[in-house]
Amino acid sequence: MVYVTAMPHPTVRHMRKTTFVCYTCHQTRSYMLSSLMADAYAAVSGRDAKVIAENAPDQSLPLPMKPA
């Protein structure tokens, strides 16, 4: 399992949704970890410990289209 990212929990400020991927079986797993544990996994993986901001736009939603 390889660390991918950590996003803040919407209601519990000291927890993060931390996502890992297994490239062998092509599955992802998400765990709720404390911010310290999420930072530790980020440090060990060599990735930046950047957290996606809570007020960032949801990347899964399509952007609104401008009328022509």
C-alpha positions in Angstrom: 0.0 0.0 0.0 1.3 3.4 -1.0 0.2 6.7 0.6 -1.7 8.9 -1.8 -3.3 11.9 -0.1 -4.9 13.2 3.1 -8.0 15.4 3.3 -9.5 17.0 6.3 -12.5 15.4 8.0 -15.5 17.7 7.5 -16.5 17.7 11.2 -13.6 16.4 13.2 -10.8 18.9 12.7 -8.0 16.7 14.1 -8.7 13.8 11.8 -7.9 13.3 8.1 -9.2 10.9 5.5 -6.0 9.3 4.4 -6.0 7.3 1.1 -3.6 4.6 0.1 -3.4 2.6 -3.2 -2.3 -0.9 -3.8 -0.8 -1.0 -7.3 -0.7 -4.9 -7.3 -4.4 -5.4 -6.9 -5.5 -1.9 -8.2 -7.5 -1.0 -5.1 -7.6 2.1 -2.9 -8.3 2.1 0.8 -9.2 5.1 2.9 -8.7 5.4 6.7 -9.6 8.1 9.2 -6.3 8.9 10.9 -5.1 11.7 13.2 -3.4 14.6 11.5 -0.1 13.5 13.1 -0.4 9.9 11.7 -1.3 11.3 8.2 1.7 13.6 8.3 3.9 10.6 9.4 2.8 8.5 6.4 3.3 11.5 4.1 6.9 11.9 5.4 7.7 8.2 5.1 6.4 8.1 1.6 8.5 11.1 0.5 5.4 13.0 -0.6 4.6 16.5 0.5 2.3 16.6 3.5 -0.1 19.0 1.8 -3.7 18.7 2.8 -6.5 19.6 0.5 -8.3 22.7 1.9 -11.8 22.2 3.2 -13.1 25.1 1.1 -11.5 23.9 -2.1 -14.1 23.2 -4.8 -15.1 19.5 -5.1 -13.0 18.0 -7.9 -15.6 15.3 -8.6 -18.3 17.8 -9.7 -18.3 19.1 -13.2 -17.7 22.8 -13.7 -20.7 24.9 -14.6 -21.0 25.7 -18.3 -21.2 29.3 -19.4 -24.2 30.1 -21.7 -23.2 30.5 -25.3 
